[in-house]
Amino acid sequence: MAAIMARQPALMGISSMATRLVLADFVEAWRSRLAGDEGTVPYIESVGGVEAARRVAEGEPFDFVVLADDALARLGVQGHVDLGTRVEVARSGVAIAVPAGAALPGLHDEDAVRRAVQEARRIGYSTGPSGAHLAKLLDRWGMAQTVTERLVQAPPGVPVAALLARGEVELGFQQFSELVNVPGVQIAGALPDDIQLVTVFAAACTAATSQRLAAQGFLDFVAAPPGDEIRQRHGMEAPVRGHG
């Protein structure tokens, strides 16, 4: 039992699914940085963003949390995270994808995206920020009622890419980072600039952590410029830096 306990990570984090893969690479980079020395290797559980926020709010013993910035801010206002420890992790835009081998729709402007939605028999979207953004676009286009029966919402924690790969939807909207490099899926393109949504993902220590220095050290490592190559690999953009 002692050996098992010794292998357990000292730092526990929770994140939304959008940052799952990029955070996994940061954990490995952190592990390599330790190079066998004594140090803390985090374990990060990735679930749907709504579930992650709920579990932090209910007091599960996490040391840090990584979420869309607005969700993190709400946890801060409620006293569940320390926003004084906040770091920006990455930025990610919304992309549209189709099953591999399918014809790619034109996405050069808003009207082209609207037509693609009109013509798709089944449209996949998420429970996260990209799904909320699609709902706003449908309202803007006056299509909220007419496409309801053709919308397929991926369950929390399930990527839209899985619906595309299984052929359950013809068109999928989600963060670019969750669609890139997924077998059975091809990205048609990003949303045009005038209807794009860039989500900021940020991290902070929980208010209850007893390992604030260790958690902050890992979060600062994630936010630092050397990690931009990892972000780019997963279709995410670097944090905005240089304020003040």
C-alpha positions as CSV (number, residue, x, y, z in Angstrom):
1,M,0.0,0.0,0.0
2,A,2.9,2.4,0.8
3,A,4.3,1.9,-2.7
4,I,0.9,2.6,-4.3
5,M,0.5,5.8,-2.2
6,A,4.0,6.9,-3.2
7,R,3.1,6.8,-6.8
8,Q,0.0,8.9,-6.4
9,P,0.4,12.4,-7.8
10,A,0.5,15.1,-5.2
11,L,-1.2,17.7,-7.4
12,M,-4.8,17.2,-8.7
13,G,-6.3,19.3,-11.4
14,I,-9.6,19.2,-13.4
15,S,-10.2,20.7,-16.8
16,S,-12.8,20.9,-19.6
17,M,-12.3,18.5,-22.5
18,A,-11.2,21.3,-24.9
19,T,-7.8,21.5,-23.2
20,R,-7.4,17.7,-22.4
21,L,-4.7,16.9,-25.0
22,V,-2.7,20.1,-24.7
23,L,-2.6,19.7,-20.9
24,A,-1.5,16.1,-21.3
25,D,1.5,17.3,-23.3
26,F,2.3,20.0,-20.7
27,V,2.3,17.3,-18.0
28,E,4.8,15.3,-20.0
29,A,6.9,18.3,-20.6
30,W,6.8,19.1,-16.8
31,R,7.8,15.5,-16.1
32,S,10.8,15.7,-18.5
33,R,11.8,19.0,-16.8
34,L,12.0,17.3,-13.5
35,A,14.5,14.9,-15.0
36,G,14.2,12.4,-12.2
37,D,14.5,15.0,-9.4
38,E,12.0,15.2,-6.6
39,G,9.0,17.1,-7.8
40,T,5.3,17.1,-8.3
41,V,3.7,15.6,-11.4
42,P,0.1,16.7,-11.7
43,Y,-2.8,14.4,-12.6
44,I,-5.5,16.2,-14.5
45,E,-9.0,14.8,-15.0
46,S,-10.7,16.1,-18.1
47,V,-14.5,16.2,-18.2
48,G,-17.3,18.4,-19.6
49,G,-16.8,22.0,-18.6
50,V,-20.2,22.2,-16.8
51,E,-19.3,19.1,-14.8
52,A,-15.8,20.4,-14.0
53,A,-17.2,23.6,-12.6
54,R,-19.9,21.8,-10.6
55,R,-17.4,19.5,-9.0
56,V,-15.1,22.4,-8.0
57,A,-18.1,24.3,-6.6
58,E,-19.1,21.2,-4.6
59,G,-15.7,21.1,-3.0
60,E,-13.9,18.1,-4.5
61,P,-10.3,18.3,-3.5
62,F,-8.6,19.7,-6.6
63,D,-5.6,21.9,-6.5
64,F,-6.2,23.8,-9.7
65,V,-8.8,24.0,-12.5
66,V,-8.6,24.9,-16.2
67,L,-11.8,26.2,-17.9
68,A,-13.1,28.7,-20.3
69,D,-12.3,32.1,-18.7
70,D,-15.9,33.1,-18.0
71,A,-16.6,29.8,-16.2
72,L,-13.4,30.3,-14.2
73,A,-14.4,33.8,-13.3
74,R,-17.8,32.6,-12.0
75,L,-16.0,30.1,-9.7
76,G,-13.8,33.0,-8.5
77,V,-16.8,35.2,-7.7
78,Q,-18.3,32.3,-5.7
79,G,-15.1,31.9,-3.8
80,H,-14.1,28.5,-5.1
81,V,-10.9,29.6,-6.9
82,D,-8.3,32.2,-6.2
83,L,-8.3,34.5,-9.2
84,G,-5.1,36.1,-7.9
85,T,-3.4,32.9,-9.2
86,R,-5.1,33.0,-12.7
87,V,-3.0,32.4,-15.8
88,E,-4.1,32.3,-19.4
89,V,-3.5,28.9,-20.9
90,A,-4.5,29.3,-24.5
91,R,-7.0,30.7,-27.0
92,S,-9.0,28.7,-29.4
93,G,-11.4,29.5,-32.2
94,V,-14.4,27.6,-33.5
95,A,-14.0,25.4,-36.6
96,I,-16.4,23.4,-38.8
97,A,-15.6,19.8,-39.7
98,V,-17.1,17.0,-41.8
99,P,-16.6,13.2,-41.9
100,A,-13.4,12.2,-43.7
101,G,-13.9,11.9,-47.4
102,A,-17.0,14.1,-47.5
103,A,-17.3,17.2,-49.7
104,L,-16.0,20.3,-48.0
105,P,-18.6,23.2,-47.7
106,G,-17.6,26.7,-48.6
107,L,-17.0,28.8,-45.6
108,H,-15.6,32.0,-47.0
109,D,-18.2,34.3,-45.4
110,E,-21.2,34.2,-43.1
111,D,-23.7,33.5,-45.8
112,A,-21.7,30.5,-46.9
113,V,-21.7,29.1,-43.4
114,R,-25.5,29.7,-43.1
115,R,-26.0,27.8,-46.4
116,A,-23.9,24.9,-45.2
117,V,-26.1,24.7,-42.1
118,Q,-29.3,24.9,-44.1
119,E,-28.1,22.0,-46.4
120,A,-26.7,19.7,-43.7
121,R,-29.0,16.8,-42.7
122,R,-27.5,16.5,-39.2
123,I,-25.5,19.1,-37.4
124,G,-23.3,18.3,-34.4
125,Y,-22.5,20.7,-31.6
126,S,-21.2,20.7,-28.1
127,T,-22.4,21.7,-24.6
128,G,-19.5,24.1,-24.3
129,P,-18.8,27.7,-25.6
130,S,-18.8,26.6,-29.3
131,G,-22.3,25.1,-28.9
132,A,-23.6,28.2,-27.2
133,H,-22.2,30.3,-30.0
134,L,-23.9,28.2,-32.7
135,A,-27.2,28.7,-30.9
136,K,-26.7,32.5,-31.1
137,L,-25.9,32.2,-34.8
138,L,-29.0,30.2,-35.5
139,D,-31.0,32.9,-33.7
140,R,-29.3,35.6,-35.7
141,W,-30.2,33.7,-39.0
142,G,-33.8,33.1,-37.9
143,M,-33.1,29.3,-38.1
144,A,-33.4,28.3,-34.4
145,Q,-36.8,26.6,-34.9
146,T,-36.3,25.3,-38.4
147,V,-33.1,23.3,-37.7
148,T,-34.0,22.0,-34.2
149,E,-34.8,18.4,-35.4
150,R,-31.5,18.3,-37.3
151,L,-29.3,19.3,-34.3
152,V,-27.4,16.6,-32.4
153,Q,-25.8,17.7,-29.2
154,A,-22.8,15.7,-28.1
155,P,-23.2,14.5,-24.5
156,P,-20.9,16.3,-21.9
157,G,-17.4,15.0,-22.2
158,V,-18.0,13.5,-25.7
159,P,-16.3,15.5,-28.6
160,V,-18.3,16.5,-31.7
161,A,-15.5,14.7,-33.6
162,A,-16.8,11.4,-32.3
163,L,-20.2,12.1,-33.9
164,L,-18.5,13.0,-37.2
165,A,-16.3,10.0,-37.2
166,R,-19.2,7.6,-36.6
167,G,-21.2,9.3,-39.4
168,E,-24.0,10.5,-37.0
169,V,-23.7,14.1,-38.3
170,E,-22.7,15.7,-41.5
171,L,-21.4,18.9,-40.1
172,G,-19.8,19.6,-36.8
173,F,-19.0,22.8,-34.8
174,Q,-16.5,22.8,-32.0
175,Q,-13.2,24.3,-30.8
176,F,-10.5,23.7,-33.5
177,S,-8.3,22.0,-30.8
178,E,-11.0,19.3,-30.4
179,L,-11.2,18.5,-34.1
180,V,-7.6,18.7,-35.2
181,N,-5.8,15.4,-35.9
182,V,-8.8,13.2,-35.2
183,P,-9.1,10.1,-37.4
184,G,-12.2,10.0,-39.5
185,V,-12.6,13.8,-39.4
186,Q,-11.5,16.5,-41.7
187,I,-11.7,20.2,-40.8
188,A,-13.4,22.3,-43.4
189,G,-12.2,25.6,-41.9
190,A,-12.5,28.1,-39.2
191,L,-15.6,30.3,-38.8
192,P,-15.1,33.5,-40.8
193,D,-13.7,36.4,-38.7
194,D,-17.0,38.3,-38.5
195,I,-18.7,35.4,-36.8
196,Q,-15.8,33.8,-35.1
197,L,-15.7,33.1,-31.4
198,V,-12.3,32.9,-29.7
199,T,-12.5,31.3,-26.3
200,V,-9.9,32.1,-23.7
201,F,-9.0,29.1,-21.5
202,A,-7.5,30.0,-18.2
203,A,-6.4,28.3,-15.0
204,A,-6.3,29.1,-11.3
205,C,-5.6,27.4,-8.0
206,T,-8.6,26.4,-6.0
207,A,-9.3,28.3,-2.8
208,A,-9.0,25.1,-0.9
209,T,-5.7,23.8,-2.1
210,S,-3.0,23.2,0.5
211,Q,-0.3,23.2,-2.3
212,R,-0.6,26.6,-3.7
213,L,3.1,27.1,-4.5
214,A,3.4,23.8,-6.3
215,A,0.2,24.3,-8.2
216,Q,1.1,27.9,-9.2
217,G,4.5,26.7,-10.3
218,F,2.9,24.2,-12.8
219,L,0.4,26.8,-14.0
220,D,3.1,29.4,-14.6
221,F,5.0,26.7,-16.6
222,V,1.9,26.1,-18.7
223,A,1.4,29.8,-19.4
224,A,5.1,30.6,-20.3
225,P,6.2,31.3,-23.9
226,P,8.2,28.0,-24.4
227,G,4.9,26.2,-24.3
228,D,3.6,28.0,-27.4
229,E,4.8,25.1,-29.6
230,I,2.7,22.7,-27.6
231,R,-0.3,25.0,-28.0
232,Q,0.2,25.3,-31.8
233,R,0.5,21.5,-32.2
234,H,-3.0,21.2,-30.8
235,G,-4.5,24.0,-32.9
236,M,-4.5,26.6,-30.1
237,E,-3.2,30.1,-29.9
238,A,-0.8,31.6,-27.4
239,P,-2.0,33.6,-24.5
240,V,-2.0,37.4,-24.7
241,R,1.0,38.6,-22.8
242,G,2.7,41.8,-21.9
243,H,0.0,43.7,-20.0
244,G,1.5,46.5,-18.1
